[in-house]
Every structure is written in structure tokens, then in C-alpha cells.
């Protein structure tokens, strides 16, 4: 299933994509929660009810008539990992990490498909990072890697937008990763049962139609399940948490000279079995 958060006629709700329509869960299954994180937390029974709602034609809204929002508007945790593809490590001139290099993106940076990315007033070193993200579906702690698939609700696309000069100013990288609008996610959450193996997905990133990144998630240094094992050893993972799994080579910062994003650029990320996430860069508004 493709789970979405959408806005239609001034109301924001959650739904599931069926062909070229969105099944509005407020109409099709009014007993379910009205927000994505709460829906995920409601567990397997709620997901079974969502599947049954797919057959309710009367609750369908044409997909072209809705605005897709970030599937999770404010994730309880938004985590990402650095240097997790060999070709990206090589282009940075750094060494392969012996331990996963996690950092936070502030949840206020989250934005949705087709929403603008702001070119900050304080920097021109704006970069893209096409990434596979996964969404936690169950509150969990101390999850071994061989059971990690049990806690993943689904997968989405993430653009880990980075302001490189601000990223380098502090070892945590959080400031350079958390500017407003610098966490595009979407276009929906594809449930784990439809993805199958998350470590065999082709990933491409385009800027104005030019392909900048092309890899496969089989090239992850630390795979999704290993990341869950490490993170859940330290703290509780909550339903709705997004973990972005790293970017392959081809970022603007590694080009000579760097090909930073500028106002007017369009970034499109495509991941096999999920779809595409597209956002246009604009000057940060007053």
C-alpha cells in the first residue's frame, strides 16, 4: 500500500493510494486515527482495516485534485547516516567508518513533494542527497538485525538537503542538515510488504534533468537492519520515526568546481518500487 498525507479542499487528512485516486480514510474508515503517526502506532489491526478500505469507491478522490504533503508531517525522530556508500566515501576523500555515523535532522525541516526548497540567505553551498528512508512502525528497543524488518512500517524517498559550509562548522552536522524545508520526504510511505528486500533498489537523482547520482541500495555500507540494531541499542524508536539511510556518490560538493543548487533548479529523486520525489529551489522568502 501507498500511505499518504494529503490536503483537499482545505482539509488535511490521511489516505491510501488506489490506482489514480486517494481513498480518504476519514470517509472510508472513520474509526481509524486521522494522523499518520497515530495510524502507524495503532498496529497491524489498523493496517488490515486500511486494506479493506481500498475497496470503498465512494471515498475516492482523484489523485490530481489533492496536494500530497510529507507523509509524516512532524516525525518524532528524524535520523540520518553519513558516509554510507563506498563511492560517496571515495569522493569526499574520507575513510570508511568502522561504526555508523548518525546525526539528527530537526523535524521542523520536513517538507513534502513539490514543495519548495529554500536557498538560505546565509549560504550558497546548497547540496542535494538522494536517499532511501524507512519509517518505524512499532515502539521498539534492543532490536537485533535479524528481527529489524518486523519494526519497519514502510519506505519513502528522502532528500537530505545539506548546507555544506554550515555542516562543516560543527562535528554533529545537525545545523547544516536542518534548515527549514531541507527535509523533503515522500511522495508516500510504501508498506514493507510491497518493497520486499530494501537492499536491491535502484536510486537516481536528477538536477534539471541531468542525472547526478545513480546507485543501488545493495551498496549500503551499513544496511537498514544494521542501522536499526545500532539505534535501538541506544534509545527507543517510536512509530513515525524516519531514518534516512545515506547517499551515494555524485553530490554537488564533490564536483570541481562544486555545482551548488541555485534558485530555479529542480531536484528529482527516483527510487525503484517507491516512485519519485521532486522539489524546486527558491530563494528563502522574507
DOKOLKE-336421 format. One record per residue (C-alpha): y, z, x. Coordinates in steps of 0.001 Angstrom, whole numbers, plus 500000, padded with zeros to 6 digits. Example, Ala and Ser with C-alpha at 12.3 -4.5 7.8 and 13.67 -1.06 7.14 Angstrom:
BEGIN
495500507800512300498940507140513670
This chain:
BEGIN
500000500000500000503619499474500951505637502561500015509390502087499678512580503952499029514936501681497105518221501598495246518534499767491930521475499849489536522998502818491334519845504939491385517732505641494472514028506232493988510617505579495479508093502919494668505268500732495850505453497015496535503208494792494438503471491064495179507195490240494840508117493365492906508607497084493316506712499399490972509204502148490170507206505371490365509749507242488258508720504983485384505073504358486254504111507902487269506896510313486213504777513335487112504972512443490818507731513622493196510849511432493275511372511529497059509154510084499820508611513189501942507620515195498872505284512393497769503507512415501132503255516202501079501607516019497632498486514701499317495592512403498533495694513017494799499252511748494630498319508635496614495476507953494170497992508158491323500292505711493162497398503235493433496789503466489700500483502810489074500192499393490720498730498038487515501696499005485321503636495777484881506312497388482733507579499466485670508115496465487972511499495419489362511829492109491240511988492856494960515036490620495387517004492813492962516595496091494859518136497335498084515480498682500397516526501906502081514962503670505043511550504699503663512249508315504670515964508952504320516014512153506393512741512758508226512140516434509058511440515379512642512208512070514374510458511854517723510103509067520241508458508474523594509824506817526706508144504587529298505038503908527219504355500234528037503487499149531579505835496152531552508753498308530394508000500827533151507987497982535692511309496528534522513001499943534785511731500456538352510292503836537390506780505187537855504135505548535179504452509041533660501481511346534070502446513123530847504060511723527670507865511682527914509010512684524432512559513036523161514320513603519833516380511191517798518570513110515383517555512385511801521163511537510916520782508294512905518289506895510380519260503749508521517338501118506609516525497416506658519501495037506519521919497929507092524423497571509955524028498966513455527345500283514792528619499217518192530117502555519320533787502896520163532824504785523341530384502305524901529463498639525208525986499370526638524191498918523305520486498067523522517541497418521186513967498695521415511376497279519033508693499877518349505754500782516135506334504047514317503849506229512485504509508736509711502806512105509435501249512714506036499939516268506338501303519504507738499229519975510863498882521792514176496435521519517105495082518129516050492516516707518503492892512999519215489554512175517564490914513524514243494507512343514583494026509392512243493465511917509426497107513098509552498794509674509630500126508549506254501111505103507465503104502927509813506551501339509904508873499484512260511479501356514305514404500038516313515055502768518866518657501674519378519988503088522637523428503591524138522366503341527756525270504986529553525160507981527223521346508065527506521608508451531292524147511271531135521571513909530190517858514141531076516866514742527451518274511299526461518964512618522941522687511845522872522197508208523854519458507807521237521126509463518261524403507711517440524866507156513709522950504058512467520874503898515669517561504613513957516720501618511762513309502108510126511299500207507559511052497989505723508375500199504164505516502507505081502246500599505183499476503089504466496980503690507231494057502216505307495742498787505332496559498858509048493127499773510370493386500024514162497057500652515061496320499720518657495859495995518047499190494931516517501394492144517854505056493121518278508047490809518730511792491460518961514395488733518458518151488778519051519930485956517213516585484158517001515853484448520745512603486311521444513323489170523836510160491271523505506555490230522909503614492562523367500730494244521599500185497908520795496942497764522770499248498062525798500489501549524923500093503968527845499593506939525506498240505764522163499161507096518720496308509578518583497010510968522043500645511423521077499682513442518004497371515637520060500151516420522537502901517021519988500788519142517636499723521355520526503336522483520801504654522589517239503743521956513627504106518371512479505454518083508951504917515444506253507506512727506674507854513169510432508388509838512201507051509261515708508200506086517449505606505016519988507622503308522724508975499859523530507593497018525660509452495095528346512385492852527542515186495307526839518776494245527495519321496894530166516702495297532448518285491832532396520505490647535218523196490851534056522383493080531068522566491238527743524030494061525683524264493754521930527702492789520628529251492736517185527792489843515192524342489974516809521265490241514589518158492082515771514838491278514085511631493122514893508284491861513631505023493804513759501714492383512604500434493771509265503774495505508594506482492849508322509980492598509741512996494843510193516359493116510557519807494605511224523196493172512170525531494746514722529106495509513652531987497355515249531906501063514448534199501417511430537150503758511299
